[in-house]
Amino acid sequence: MLAPRFPHRGFIFDLDGTVYLGDDLLPGAASAIATLRQAGRRVLFLSNKPIQSRADYASKLTRLGVPAGLDDVINSSYVLARYLARRAPGARCFVIGEPPLVAELRAAGLAPVEDARVDYVVVAFDRTFDYRKLDVALQAVKRHGARLVGTNPDRTCPVPGGEIPDAAGMIGAVEGVTGCRVHPVVGKPSPITVAIALERLGVAAPECAIVGDRLETDIAMGKAAGAATILVLTGITRRDDPEIARWRPDHVLASVAELVTDAAPGRR
């Protein structure tokens, strides 16, 4: 019989490199998360990736054996749409991003458009990024005074067999030509994201553990918020990474499978 190893009331899980890699669930993830839920722990999934919708993530998790509904998932698209809708309802936005992000912004009452006469340029992980988009962003800032905001700061995204460029590449390009900073970048490790996640979970930061594979996003966010931090070595970070000593996660586990332990009598 499995039982949780850690006492926290809430767990915030990164997805890519933590719960699954590509289209494959990581070994032990389903049973560990099921055990936490059966023990009454609250679970939320949090991804920085804006290239899929929350419904897509929930469907993928369920298909892989981790039942999830829309309210169980937050991603940087949702956080950014919520941030802008509160700050500038109905704002016109030029989006360097993919259709799921555009749909999230539109659902929040914002107005994604294809020209430079905008209030905001939204910069995200975009596999269709090209010179035209970079030029529109430049004109929006220089001619129309648009502000720059971003979804996530990740340099790369883990995929089976390695990594691919992530939003930091697009952010770097836009900052390079405009001379302006993309701010805020609302995804992990931003306090904007962790506040929404804790609100959704209904637990205070000291009662929560953040589980992820990235030191500069998952672990940094947890440290800043006052939550417990659990680094797993199934994604970007390797066991011999010298940065582990600098960030000092509370726990370093081989995988999320180690969140639970065999509680059978006579076993440890």
VEXKOLFI-554199 format. One line per 5 residues: number of its first residue (from 0); their letters; for each residue x, y, z of C-alpha. Coordinates in pm, 1 decimal. Layout:
<recs>
NUM) A) X,Y,Z; ...
</recs>
This chain:
<recs>
0) MLAPR) 0.0,0.0,0.0; 139.2,338.6,-100.0; 127.2,650.0,118.5; 252.9,1010.7,79.5; 607.9,1073.9,201.4
5) FPHRG) 554.5,1445.8,258.7; 300.4,1622.4,481.2; 189.2,1905.7,253.1; -182.5,1968.1,196.0; -133.6,2086.7,-161.1
10) FIFDL) 94.1,1987.6,-449.1; 158.9,2196.6,-760.6; 302.2,1984.0,-1040.1; 490.5,2102.1,-1344.1; 401.5,1889.0,-1647.7
15) DGTVY) 673.1,1855.4,-1915.9; 969.0,1669.2,-1771.0; 789.2,1612.2,-1441.0; 463.9,1422.0,-1498.7; 521.6,1328.3,-1861.9
20) LGDDL) 778.9,1366.2,-2137.4; 634.1,1414.4,-2482.5; 344.2,1173.6,-2515.6; 467.9,933.0,-2250.6; 372.4,939.3,-1883.4
25) LPGAA) 680.1,914.4,-1666.0; 704.7,590.1,-1464.7; 520.8,600.7,-1133.5; 352.6,936.8,-1195.2; -3.6,805.4,-1214.2
30) SAIAT) 19.6,598.1,-896.6; 195.6,876.8,-702.0; -65.2,1138.1,-793.2; -351.1,895.9,-728.7; -204.6,817.2,-385.5
35) LRQAG) -181.9,1186.3,-296.6; -542.6,1241.3,-399.6; -664.7,937.3,-210.2; -493.5,1075.9,99.7; -690.5,1399.5,65.3
40) RRVLF) -408.2,1610.1,-74.8; -499.4,1880.2,-326.3; -330.4,1860.1,-665.8; -289.4,2123.7,-936.1; -102.0,2101.1,-1266.0
45) LSNKP) 90.2,2410.2,-1377.8; 262.9,2447.0,-1712.8; 455.1,2739.8,-1853.9; 382.3,2622.6,-2209.2; 132.2,2844.2,-2394.2
50) IQSRA) 111.8,2628.0,-2707.9; -174.6,2413.4,-2579.9; -498.1,2504.5,-2405.5; -586.5,2404.1,-2051.6; -847.7,2170.2,-2199.7
55) DYASK) -574.7,2008.5,-2411.1; -359.4,1953.0,-2102.9; -650.1,1809.1,-1903.7; -740.1,1576.6,-2189.4; -380.2,1462.2,-2230.2
60) LTRLG) -337.8,1391.6,-1860.1; -661.9,1194.0,-1851.7; -563.3,996.0,-2161.5; -226.9,911.2,-2002.9; -391.3,782.9,-1685.1
65) VPAGL) -399.8,1091.7,-1460.5; -764.5,1208.4,-1448.8; -785.0,1588.0,-1476.3; -1049.7,1848.7,-1546.4; -1018.0,2205.7,-1668.6
70) DDVIN) -1005.8,2342.4,-1312.2; -708.4,2117.1,-1234.1; -480.5,2291.9,-1485.9; -325.5,2638.4,-1509.8; -84.1,2751.3,-1778.7
75) SSYVL) 89.2,3075.7,-1868.4; -170.4,3159.2,-2135.9; -446.2,3154.8,-1875.1; -241.6,3360.0,-1629.9; -154.9,3622.8,-1890.6
80) ARYLA) -513.2,3648.8,-2018.7; -637.2,3694.3,-1662.7; -367.4,3953.4,-1588.7; -441.4,4163.6,-1897.6; -819.4,4135.7,-1863.1
85) RRAPG) -794.4,4280.0,-1512.8; -543.5,4547.9,-1604.1; -680.9,4659.3,-1942.0; -1024.2,4510.3,-2023.6; -1080.1,4477.6,-2397.1
90) ARCFV) -722.6,4577.3,-2486.7; -600.5,4528.4,-2843.2; -309.6,4283.9,-2858.1; -64.9,4168.3,-3122.0; 28.9,3811.4,-3035.3
95) IGEPP) 360.9,3643.3,-3100.6; 218.0,3305.3,-3012.3; 8.8,3015.7,-3133.3; -370.5,2969.3,-3164.7; -435.8,2834.3,-2811.0
100) LVAEL) -292.1,3154.8,-2662.3; -495.5,3370.5,-2899.4; -810.1,3178.3,-2801.0; -738.3,3224.3,-2428.4; -692.6,3598.9,-2472.5
105) RAAGL) -1011.7,3626.3,-2675.7; -1205.2,3423.9,-2415.9; -1094.9,3678.3,-2154.1; -1250.0,3961.7,-2352.1; -928.7,4089.8,-2507.1
110) APVED) -891.8,4172.6,-2877.1; -608.3,3993.5,-3060.4; -541.8,4164.1,-3394.7; -290.9,4129.7,-3678.2; -160.9,4486.6,-3702.9
115) ARVDY) 67.0,4714.6,-3502.8; -202.7,4953.4,-3370.0; -227.0,4781.5,-3033.0; -203.8,4842.4,-2661.9; 7.5,4533.6,-2591.9
120) VVVAF) 241.3,4298.4,-2772.4; 214.6,3953.7,-2616.5; 534.7,3749.1,-2656.3; 519.6,3372.5,-2610.7; 664.8,3038.7,-2715.4
125) DRTFD) 586.1,3045.6,-3088.0; 696.7,2778.3,-3334.6; 572.8,3002.4,-3618.7; 784.3,3302.5,-3516.1; 919.2,3490.6,-3818.6
130) YRKLD) 1048.4,3825.0,-3942.6; 699.3,3961.0,-4004.7; 598.6,3910.1,-3642.7; 920.6,4068.2,-3522.1; 860.5,4370.4,-3744.8
135) VALQA) 499.2,4414.9,-3629.0; 620.1,4404.0,-3268.1; 880.6,4671.9,-3345.2; 626.3,4899.2,-3514.4; 375.1,4849.4,-3234.4
140) VKRHG) 627.7,4968.9,-2977.8; 797.1,5246.8,-3176.9; 494.4,5392.5,-3357.5; 206.5,5316.9,-3124.0; 358.5,5297.1,-2777.4
145) ARLVG) 254.6,4937.0,-2716.5; 370.1,4766.6,-2397.3; 543.5,4428.8,-2404.4; 425.9,4138.0,-2188.8; 526.9,3772.8,-2196.6
150) TNPDR) 396.9,3432.2,-2106.6; 703.3,3242.7,-1982.3; 1079.8,3287.2,-1950.3; 1190.8,2931.4,-2037.5; 1495.9,2908.2,-2261.5
155) TCPVP) 1413.9,2559.0,-2383.1; 1135.3,2303.2,-2366.5; 1215.0,1938.1,-2284.4; 1116.6,1685.9,-2551.5; 1203.1,1319.1,-2596.3
160) GGEIP) 1569.4,1309.0,-2689.8; 1656.3,1664.8,-2590.8; 1528.0,2022.5,-2594.6; 1377.9,2275.3,-2835.7; 1383.2,2659.8,-2820.8
165) DAAGM) 1117.5,2814.0,-2595.9; 980.3,3162.9,-2529.6; 1309.5,3315.5,-2416.4; 1419.4,3311.8,-2780.5; 1121.2,3518.1,-2892.2
170) IGAVE) 1151.0,3750.0,-2590.7; 1520.7,3804.6,-2662.9; 1451.8,3890.3,-3025.1; 1176.8,4140.2,-2941.5; 1380.7,4305.1,-2666.1
175) GVTGC) 1679.4,4318.1,-2899.8; 1504.6,4514.9,-3174.7; 1281.2,4735.7,-2959.0; 1528.1,4816.9,-2682.2; 1240.4,4763.7,-2438.6
180) RVHPV) 1194.7,4503.0,-2170.6; 920.8,4241.0,-2189.0; 756.7,4289.5,-1849.0; 594.1,4124.6,-1676.1; 663.6,3772.4,-1789.3
185) VGKPS) 379.8,3611.9,-1596.8; 470.9,3243.0,-1603.4; 683.4,3060.9,-1348.5; 865.0,3188.6,-1144.4; 644.7,3499.0,-1139.1
190) PITVA) 452.2,3571.1,-817.4; 153.7,3637.6,-1045.5; 138.4,3268.9,-1133.4; 199.2,3128.7,-786.6; -71.9,3353.4,-639.4
195) IALER) -327.5,3221.0,-887.4; -216.5,2862.0,-827.8; -242.0,2888.8,-449.1; -580.3,3057.0,-479.9; -702.0,2770.8,-697.4
200) LGVAA) -568.3,2509.4,-454.9; -710.0,2686.3,-151.7; -396.2,2639.0,57.4; -134.2,2876.8,194.0; 219.3,2862.6,54.4
205) PECAI) 376.1,2694.0,362.4; 122.1,2411.1,325.3; 212.2,2354.1,-38.6; 489.9,2175.4,-226.4; 595.0,2274.3,-577.5
210) VGDRL) 724.5,1981.1,-781.4; 919.7,2040.6,-1101.2; 1230.3,1975.5,-1308.3; 1359.4,2332.5,-1351.9; 1560.9,2519.1,-1092.8
215) ETDIA) 1515.1,2869.5,-1235.7; 1134.9,2841.1,-1268.3; 977.9,2571.5,-1048.2; 1225.1,2583.5,-760.4; 1275.9,2960.1,-779.8
220) MGKAA) 900.5,3019.6,-765.2; 856.1,2793.3,-465.0; 1145.9,2950.0,-276.0; 1017.4,3302.3,-334.5; 664.7,3208.6,-228.3
225) GAATI) 765.9,3024.7,87.9; 645.6,2686.0,-35.5; 833.4,2357.8,-12.7; 1036.1,2278.6,-324.8; 1083.9,1933.5,-474.8
230) LVLTG) 1317.3,1895.1,-772.0; 1276.2,1587.4,-992.0; 1549.6,1468.0,-1227.0; 1332.4,1346.8,-1514.1; 1346.9,1664.5,-1723.8
235) ITRRD) 1595.6,1947.0,-1775.5; 1803.8,1924.4,-1455.2; 2058.3,1646.1,-1413.9; 2188.7,1510.5,-1083.6; 2538.9,1653.8,-1137.9
240) DPEIA) 2415.6,2004.8,-1219.2; 2617.9,2245.5,-999.6; 2320.0,2485.2,-990.3; 2136.1,2248.2,-756.2; 2367.0,2352.9,-473.8
245) RWRPD) 2296.7,2720.4,-544.2; 1917.5,2691.8,-556.1; 1900.6,2440.2,-270.5; 1564.4,2270.3,-331.3; 1421.7,2116.6,-15.4
250) HVLAS) 1421.2,1772.4,-174.6; 1579.7,1618.6,-484.3; 1402.8,1307.7,-614.7; 1475.3,1080.0,-906.8; 1112.0,1114.8,-1014.2
255) VAELV) 762.0,1192.3,-886.0; 731.6,821.5,-804.6; 938.9,897.9,-494.3; 667.7,1128.1,-357.3; 507.4,818.0,-212.5
260) TDAAP) 638.0,521.3,-20.5; 531.0,167.3,51.7; 343.0,187.4,382.6; 292.2,-184.7,423.2; 370.6,-313.3,775.4
265) GRR) 739.2,-387.3,818.5; 844.8,-184.1,514.0; 998.2,158.9,468.7
</recs>
